[in-house]
Amino acid sequence: MSCVQDSNTLTIKAALDFLYKYLPLRSEILSKKSKIKLSNCIIWLLGKRDMSVTRKINLWLFGKPNMENKFDINKNYLEYIISSVSDFLI
């Protein structure tokens, strides 16, 4: 979480690449509480309005897009995203 909250954009991108590759949201490695905390930190990055960071966030949240560049959203993990976005908007 500290790497994602760093002020350096390259550090954030590297952390998101690591999360996408080794700790995706759909993995069973992290607990539910850890997934919620991590997704809250990552959703806050959307406020930076950096397109490459936003793309990496989408990859971590939803996985790779299909051939039409659309994401298949798994409803099991949608609760993490909804709670994070609602916390972000409040």
C-alpha positions as CSV (number, residue, x, y, z in Angstrom):
1,M,0.0,0.0,0.0
2,S,2.9,2.4,0.7
3,C,4.2,1.9,-2.9
4,V,0.8,2.7,-4.3
5,Q,0.6,5.9,-2.2
6,D,4.0,7.1,-3.2
7,S,4.4,10.5,-4.9
8,N,6.5,9.1,-7.8
9,T,4.4,7.9,-10.7
10,L,7.0,5.3,-11.7
11,T,6.8,3.7,-8.3
12,I,3.0,3.6,-8.5
13,K,3.1,2.0,-12.0
14,A,5.6,-0.6,-10.8
15,A,3.5,-1.4,-7.8
16,L,0.4,-1.8,-10.0
17,D,2.3,-4.1,-12.4
18,F,3.3,-6.2,-9.4
19,L,-0.3,-6.3,-8.1
20,Y,-1.6,-7.3,-11.5
21,K,0.9,-10.0,-12.0
22,Y,1.2,-11.5,-8.5
23,L,-1.8,-10.3,-6.4
24,P,-4.8,-9.8,-8.7
25,L,-8.1,-8.9,-7.0
26,R,-9.5,-12.3,-8.0
27,S,-6.7,-14.3,-6.2
28,E,-7.2,-16.1,-3.0
29,I,-3.9,-15.0,-1.5
30,L,-5.3,-11.8,0.1
31,S,-8.0,-11.8,2.7
32,K,-11.3,-10.0,2.1
33,K,-10.3,-7.2,4.5
34,S,-6.9,-6.8,2.8
35,K,-8.6,-6.7,-0.6
36,I,-10.9,-3.9,0.6
37,K,-8.1,-1.8,2.1
38,L,-5.9,-2.3,-1.1
39,S,-8.8,-1.5,-3.5
40,N,-9.5,1.7,-1.4
41,C,-5.9,2.9,-1.9
42,I,-6.0,2.1,-5.6
43,I,-9.3,3.8,-6.3
44,W,-7.9,7.0,-4.9
45,L,-5.3,6.9,-7.7
46,L,-8.0,7.6,-10.2
47,G,-8.0,11.2,-9.0
48,K,-4.5,11.6,-10.4
49,R,-6.0,11.5,-13.9
50,D,-3.0,9.7,-15.4
51,M,-4.1,7.5,-18.3
52,S,-1.4,4.9,-17.9
53,V,-2.1,4.5,-14.1
54,T,-5.8,4.3,-14.9
55,R,-5.2,1.5,-17.4
56,K,-3.1,-0.4,-14.9
57,I,-5.8,0.0,-12.2
58,N,-8.4,-1.4,-14.7
59,L,-6.2,-4.3,-15.4
60,W,-5.8,-5.1,-11.7
61,L,-9.5,-4.6,-10.9
62,F,-11.0,-6.4,-14.0
63,G,-8.3,-8.4,-15.7
64,K,-7.4,-8.2,-19.4
65,P,-10.0,-6.8,-21.8
66,N,-11.3,-8.9,-24.6
67,M,-10.8,-8.4,-28.3
68,E,-13.4,-5.6,-28.3
69,N,-11.5,-3.8,-25.5
70,K,-14.3,-4.5,-23.0
71,F,-13.7,-6.0,-19.5
72,D,-15.5,-9.1,-18.2
73,I,-16.5,-8.0,-14.7
74,N,-16.8,-10.8,-12.3
75,K,-19.7,-10.2,-10.0
76,N,-17.9,-11.8,-7.1
77,Y,-15.4,-9.0,-6.9
78,L,-17.7,-6.2,-7.7
79,E,-18.4,-5.6,-4.0
80,Y,-14.8,-4.5,-3.5
81,I,-15.0,-2.1,-6.3
82,I,-18.4,-0.7,-5.3
83,S,-17.3,-0.1,-1.7
84,S,-14.1,1.6,-2.8
85,V,-15.8,3.9,-5.2
86,S,-18.5,4.8,-2.7
87,D,-15.8,5.6,-0.1
88,F,-14.0,7.7,-2.7
89,L,-17.2,9.7,-3.5
90,I,-18.2,10.3,0.1
